[in-house]
Structures are given as C-alpha cells and as structure tokens.
Amino acid sequence: MALDLGKIVDQITNMVANLKSHSDERQQQLNHAMDILHSQSNNLERLENKIEASKLTWLVAHLVEPIDRHYQVQPCPDEFTVIATDGSHIDVDRHQPSHCYLINIGGVVLRYGSRPDAILDSLPHLYASDEELVVTSPGMQGREQPVEGALLGIKRGVEECKRLAELSAELPAGSKAVALIDGSLIMWSLEAYPDFVSDIMLEKGFLTYLEQIRKLNDEREIPIASYISYPRSSDVVNALRVALCPSDTVDSDKCSECKSRECDFVAGVRDRELFTVLLAPGERSALFISPSKIQKRYGKNLVHFFYLKLDEEIARIEIPQWVAQDEKRLNLVHTLVLDQCKRGQGYPVALGEAHEKAVITGADRENFWKMVESLLIAEHLPTSGSAKSQSKKTRWV
C-alpha cells in the first residue's frame, strides 16, 4: 500500500512554519559565528593550544592556518585526467537460501586535452566462501565479525579505494590527474568495531591502497581526494565554541554546570553556512584536520579537509596529509574538482558516471536472487528460504 500523504500534510505544514519562525534567530547565530571567526584568525596558536588542552565530546577541527583564510582557484592544466570510483552492494539476506553478498565497483577514467578519452566500466564480485563472509581475528579462534550491514559498507569502501589505486597505476609517468572517491576518507564506522577489524579493514586494506596511490606520485601528479556534497559537519563551528568559552580549557562533560553558556550563541550552525558567507564562488577555505579517533592509525595519510564554494552549495573536500602539505598537489585538487563540478552541473562528473556504473537497482537485486535460486535448483540443492521470504513472493490478499 502506498504512503497516504494526505494524512501528514498538516504535519508538514507545521514543520515548514516552525523552520520559518526560527530563520531570524538562525541568521543572528550565523552573524555572531562570523564575528568570532574573524576575531580568532589572529589567535591561531592560542586557540589551537586551547583545543588541544580541552576535554571534548564533540568533534572540533584542529587548525592548520587562520580560519578566515581563503584561496582562489588556479588555471586548469592543458592536459589532465580524472579518475573516480564508486560502489554499490547487495547485502547478506538471512531469508535467502544462499549466504552471500555482492559488491559492484564502478570505475571511470576521463582524459581531457588534445586527445580526450573516456573509459567507464564496472566490476561486480560475489563473496560467498566462509573466509569472505567474516572478518576473523588472527590467532584468536572463534573471534569473528560477520561482513554485513555497516561492516559491508566499510568493505565496499576498501574495494572502491583498491580499484582507484589500480586505475591510477595505469596512468603513464608524467601524468597530471586527480583520483576521486565519494564520501569521507575517514572510516568513522570502524570506531565501533574491535581492533582486529580495524587492523584488517583499515591498515591492511584502505590505508594500504592510499599508500599505493601516494607512491605513484613519485613519477606523476595524482593526488587523491574525497568529495562530500552538502556536508552536515560542524567541526569548524565547534572550534569557535571553544574560543567563546570563558574557561582556559573546556570540559564538555561539565558544560551543564556553566552559567554563561556563551558557546550556545553559535551552537547549531553548520560549517557550510559559515563558508557560504566567507567564500566567493570557486574559492576554497583554509585547511583543517579532523579529530576522529580512528585518525591515529592514518600516519602519513592523516586526513585534512577544506571547504569549496560552488554556485549552488558548499562541498567538503578531504585529502591525505601528503597532499595537504604539497602546494602543487593541493592546488591541483582544488582546480580539477571545481572544473569537474562545473562540467557536472554542481557535482563532479567523474563521480556521477562512476555512480551510474556501480548502481544496483531493486530489479537487479530481485534478478540476482532469482538467478541464485535457479542455479541451486539446477544442481538439486535446497532453495527454501524463510517463511517471511516466501510470503513476500506470494500475494494472498
């Protein structure tokens, strides 16, 4: 049965009215945040020391340079390449007769200049062996984590980075390029898993492929970057909250005991709102470092980020430290990502094409399970799934 929108129209109307009533208050918060941002730009070392000394339960960006610094884009090189990957998957379904999952990675190589070219492909891979269905702790029998749900999403991210490294390695020496991936370079979700899962997925997986791309830069310029559209993060705003606090150090667990609550004046403001005001179209912000705990494992690939203003939105661009500390490669990321967004009507065209090659539709999923079932039947193997699964296949009312 379809959703009856008529039953919630009043609720939607009330939601919109509530948003409108808070718009003036929101603007005042943003104006105050901008004032603090400019006032703190000359106190970089002092503010960073205060952030380092504070005990915080909310994410606060570490400062690399003055917060209000901004940079114009450099001209595009005459010849360049953009590589991108994206992925999709079919999760383990306990109601199906076969225990397996599928990951499909879309890969795109776009060459611009005197000899333009485009290569678009997809690589689907089925995982069904006992070893592939779990992550097992080395030397600790019986300690394992099933690869499904959120962990399968992490596994897919590893495979996206692996494919990106493979495509990057195919570029000839002397190339200028950027390697793009959608979403964050920071594997936030791994913080919820045991260390042995992080060891395998991150250090022996994702970071291995980031390191492969870094080493390719010995003979070519090919920085890697991730693209986050319409980010919801408040890492930079939270740095302003630390600046507003009258205490020398901040202990966020004790904020409820504070009588002034000056930091509440900017609470709720998003980073994208700040940089919508601060940046001109095409400009990028200063560099910042994410405070994620998982970053302690990243080493030379410690993730930095900046914000980029497009015509319609603010994007968050994440890069490893070796890109952030190399001005040529940092400028190349800025230039080529902006160029891709202009070509792709606000979103990098290479990532859009990679997504199209990777996407798995509802019909694809249904056909996949039908194929599995038909091949089981052909081999005279059991095909009965759960009663719930059988019920969904039969309309009985």
C-alpha positions in Angstrom: 0.0 0.0 0.0 1.3 3.5 -0.9 2.0 6.1 1.6 -1.1 8.3 2.3 0.4 11.8 2.1 -3.0 13.3 2.8 -2.7 12.1 6.4 0.5 14.1 7.1 0.0 17.3 5.1 -0.8 19.2 8.3 2.4 17.9 10.0 4.5 19.0 7.0 2.8 22.4 7.1 3.6 22.8 10.8 7.3 21.8 10.2 7.7 24.4 7.5 6.1 27.1 9.7 8.4 26.2 12.5 11.5 26.5 10.3 10.3 29.9 9.1 9.8 31.2 12.6 13.4 30.3 13.5 15.0 31.9 10.4 15.8 35.3 12.1 17.3 33.6 15.1 19.4 31.4 12.8 20.7 34.4 11.0 21.7 36.1 14.2 23.6 33.0 15.2 25.4 32.9 11.9 26.4 36.6 12.1 27.8 36.0 15.6 29.7 33.0 14.4 31.3 35.1 11.6 32.3 37.8 14.1 34.1 35.2 16.2 35.7 33.6 13.2 37.3 36.9 12.1 38.3 37.8 15.6 40.1 34.5 16.2 42.1 34.5 12.9 45.0 36.3 14.6 44.9 34.0 17.6 45.6 30.7 15.8 48.3 29.3 18.1 46.4 30.3 21.3 43.1 28.8 20.1 44.8 25.6 18.9 46.5 25.2 22.2 43.2 25.6 24.0 41.6 23.0 21.7 44.5 20.6 22.4 44.2 21.1 26.2 40.4 20.7 26.3 38.4 17.6 27.0 35.7 17.4 24.4 33.0 15.0 23.5 32.1 16.9 20.3 34.2 17.0 17.2 36.4 20.1 17.0 38.6 20.8 13.9 42.3 21.2 14.5 43.6 24.4 12.9 46.3 24.4 10.3 46.1 28.1 9.3 44.0 31.1 10.1 40.3 30.2 9.9 39.2 33.0 7.6 41.9 32.4 5.0 40.6 31.6 1.5 42.2 30.8 -1.9 41.2 31.5 -5.5 41.4 28.6 -8.0 44.4 28.2 -10.3 44.1 27.7 -14.0 43.5 24.2 -15.4 46.4 22.4 -17.0 46.2 21.8 -20.7 46.3 18.1 -20.3 44.8 16.2 -17.3 43.0 13.1 -16.3 40.3 12.5 -13.7 39.8 9.0 -12.1 36.8 8.1 -9.9 35.3 5.1 -8.3 32.0 4.4 -6.6 30.4 1.3 -5.3 27.1 -0.4 -4.5 26.3 -3.8 -2.9 23.7 -6.5 -2.3 23.8 -7.3 1.4 23.6 -10.7 3.0 20.0 -11.7 3.3 19.3 -14.3 6.0 15.9 -15.0 4.5 17.5 -16.3 1.3 18.7 -19.9 0.8 22.3 -18.9 0.0 24.5 -16.9 2.3 26.5 -14.4 0.2 26.9 -10.7 -0.7 27.9 -8.8 -3.9 29.9 -5.7 -4.4 29.8 -3.8 -7.6 32.5 -1.1 -8.2 32.1 1.5 -11.0 35.3 3.0 -12.3 35.8 6.0 -14.6 38.9 7.5 -16.3 38.3 10.8 -18.1 41.1 12.3 -20.1 41.0 16.0 -21.2 43.1 17.9 -23.6 44.4 17.3 -27.1 43.4 13.6 -27.1 40.2 13.4 -25.0 39.1 9.9 -24.0 36.7 8.2 -21.6 36.8 4.7 -20.0 33.8 3.6 -18.0 33.4 0.1 -16.5 32.1 -1.9 -13.6 33.5 -4.8 -11.7 30.9 -6.9 -9.8 32.3 -9.6 -7.4 30.4 -12.2 -5.4 31.6 -13.1 -1.9 30.4 -16.5 -0.7 33.2 -18.5 0.9 33.4 -18.9 4.7 36.6 -16.8 4.8 34.9 -13.9 2.9 31.7 -13.8 5.0 33.5 -12.9 8.2 36.5 -11.0 9.5 38.5 -13.2 11.8 40.9 -12.2 14.5 44.4 -13.7 13.7 45.5 -16.2 16.4 42.2 -16.0 18.3 39.9 -18.9 17.3 36.2 -18.2 17.4 36.5 -14.4 17.4 35.0 -13.1 14.2 32.8 -10.4 12.8 30.2 -11.1 10.1 30.6 -8.9 7.0 27.1 -7.5 6.6 25.3 -4.3 7.3 27.6 -1.4 8.3 30.7 -3.6 8.0 29.8 -4.5 4.5 29.6 -0.7 3.7 33.2 -0.4 5.1 34.3 -3.4 3.0 32.8 -1.7 -0.1 34.8 1.5 0.7 38.0 -0.6 0.8 37.2 -2.1 -2.6 36.5 1.4 -4.0 39.9 2.6 -2.9 41.6 -0.6 -4.2 40.1 -0.1 -7.6 41.1 3.6 -7.5 44.7 2.6 -6.9 44.6 0.1 -9.8 43.3 2.7 -12.2 45.8 5.3 -11.0 48.7 2.9 -11.6 47.7 2.6 -15.3 48.4 6.3 -15.9 51.7 6.9 -17.7 54.6 8.6 -15.9 54.4 12.4 -16.0 50.6 12.5 -15.9 48.6 15.2 -14.1 45.5 13.8 -12.6 43.2 13.6 -9.6 41.8 10.4 -8.1 38.3 10.9 -6.6 36.2 8.9 -4.2 32.7 9.8 -3.0 32.1 10.3 0.8 34.7 10.5 3.5 38.3 9.3 3.6 37.8 8.7 7.3 36.4 5.3 8.2 34.3 6.7 11.1 32.2 3.5 11.5 35.3 1.4 12.4 35.4 3.1 15.8 32.5 0.8 16.8 34.4 -2.4 16.0 37.2 -4.4 17.7 40.8 -3.6 16.9 41.3 -6.7 14.8 38.5 -5.5 12.4 40.3 -2.1 12.1 43.6 -3.9 11.5 42.3 -5.8 8.6 39.9 -3.3 7.0 41.9 -0.2 7.6 45.6 -0.9 8.0 45.8 -3.9 5.7 43.1 -2.6 3.4 42.1 1.0 2.9 45.4 2.6 4.1 47.4 0.1 2.0 45.7 1.4 -1.1 46.1 5.1 -0.1 49.8 4.4 0.3 49.9 2.8 -3.1 48.5 6.0 -4.6 50.9 8.1 -2.6 53.9 6.2 -4.0 52.6 6.6 -7.6 53.2 10.4 -7.1 57.0 9.8 -7.4 56.5 9.7 -11.2 53.3 11.5 -11.7 51.0 14.1 -10.1 47.9 12.2 -8.9 46.6 13.4 -5.6 43.6 11.6 -4.1 40.6 13.4 -2.7 37.2 12.6 -1.4 34.1 14.7 -2.2 31.3 15.2 0.3 28.2 17.0 -1.1 26.1 19.3 1.3 28.1 18.4 4.4 26.4 18.4 7.8 29.6 18.7 9.8 30.2 21.5 12.4 33.9 20.8 13.2 35.0 24.4 12.5 32.0 25.9 14.3 32.9 23.8 17.3 36.3 25.4 17.3 34.5 28.8 17.6 32.5 27.3 20.5 35.8 26.6 22.3 37.0 30.1 21.6 33.8 31.5 23.1 34.1 29.5 26.3 35.4 31.8 29.2 37.3 28.9 30.7 41.0 28.4 29.9 40.3 24.8 29.0 36.9 23.3 28.1 35.5 20.1 29.7 32.3 19.4 27.7 31.1 16.9 30.3 30.8 19.9 32.7 29.1 22.3 30.3 25.8 21.9 32.0 27.3 23.5 35.1 28.3 26.6 33.2 26.1 29.7 33.9 27.1 31.9 30.9 26.7 29.2 28.2 28.3 31.7 25.7 29.1 28.8 23.3 25.3 28.3 22.8 25.3 31.5 20.7 26.7 29.6 17.8 25.5 26.0 18.6 23.6 24.5 15.7 25.3 26.5 13.0 26.8 24.3 10.3 30.3 24.8 8.7 28.7 25.1 5.3 26.7 28.1 6.5 29.9 29.8 7.6 31.7 29.3 4.4 28.8 30.2 2.2 29.3 33.7 3.6 33.1 33.7 3.8 34.0 32.3 0.4 33.4 33.6 -3.1 32.3 31.1 -5.8 35.2 28.9 -6.8 37.3 29.7 -3.7 38.4 27.1 -1.1 38.8 27.6 2.6 41.8 27.2 4.9 42.9 23.7 5.8 41.7 21.8 8.9 42.3 18.4 10.4 39.6 16.1 11.6 39.8 15.0 15.2 38.4 11.5 14.7 40.0 8.8 17.0 40.5 6.5 14.1 42.8 9.1 12.6 45.5 8.0 15.0 46.1 5.0 12.7 46.4 7.0 9.5 50.1 8.1 9.7 51.2 10.0 6.5 47.6 9.7 5.3 46.2 11.8 8.2 43.0 13.4 6.7 42.9 17.1 6.3 39.9 18.9 4.7 38.8 22.2 3.2 35.5 23.7 2.0 34.9 24.6 -1.6 32.2 27.1 -2.7 30.2 26.1 -5.8 27.4 28.0 -7.4 24.7 26.1 -5.5 26.4 24.6 -2.4 29.4 24.2 -0.2 31.3 20.9 -0.6 33.8 19.4 1.8 36.9 18.0 0.2 39.1 15.6 2.2 42.7 14.9 1.3 45.6 13.0 3.0 48.4 14.9 4.7 50.9 14.3 1.9 48.5 16.2 -0.4 47.7 18.9 2.1 51.4 19.7 2.6 52.3 19.9 -1.1 51.0 23.2 -2.6 51.1 22.0 -6.2 49.0 18.9 -5.5 46.7 20.8 -3.2 46.1 23.4 -5.9 45.6 20.6 -8.5 42.8 19.1 -6.3 41.1 22.5 -5.9 41.4 23.2 -9.7 40.3 19.8 -11.0 37.5 19.2 -8.5 36.0 22.7 -9.3 36.3 22.0 -13.0 34.6 18.7 -12.6 31.7 20.3 -10.7 31.2 22.9 -13.5 31.1 20.1 -16.1 28.7 18.1 -13.9 26.2 20.8 -13.1 27.4 21.1 -9.5 28.7 17.6 -8.8 31.9 16.0 -10.2 31.0 14.4 -13.5 33.5 11.6 -13.0 31.9 10.6 -9.7 28.4 10.9 -11.2 29.5 8.5 -14.0 31.1 6.1 -11.6 27.9 6.0 -9.6 25.9 5.2 -12.7 28.2 2.3 -13.4 28.0 1.0 -9.9 24.4 1.4 -9.0 22.4 -1.8 -8.3 18.6 -1.3 -8.7 15.8 -3.0 -6.9 15.2 -5.0 -10.1 18.9 -6.0 -10.2 18.6 -7.3 -6.6 15.5 -9.3 -7.4 17.1 -10.8 -10.6 20.2 -11.6 -8.7 18.4 -13.7 -6.1 16.3 -15.4 -8.8 19.5 -16.4 -10.6 20.9 -17.8 -7.4 17.7 -19.8 -6.8 17.5 -21.1 -10.4 21.2 -22.3 -10.3 20.5 -24.0 -6.9 17.5 -25.8 -8.5 19.6 -26.9 -11.4 22.1 -28.5 -9.1 19.3 -30.1 -6.9 20.3 -28.1 -3.9 17.9 -26.7 -1.2 16.2 -23.5 -2.3 13.8 -22.9 0.6 14.4 -19.6 2.4 12.5 -18.2 5.4 8.7 -18.2 5.5 8.9 -14.4 5.5 10.7 -14.5 2.2 8.2 -17.0 0.7 5.3 -14.8 1.9 6.7 -11.7 0.1 6.8 -13.7 -3.2 3.1 -14.5 -2.9 0.2 -12.1 -2.9 -2.6 -13.8 -0.9 -5.0 -10.9 -0.1 
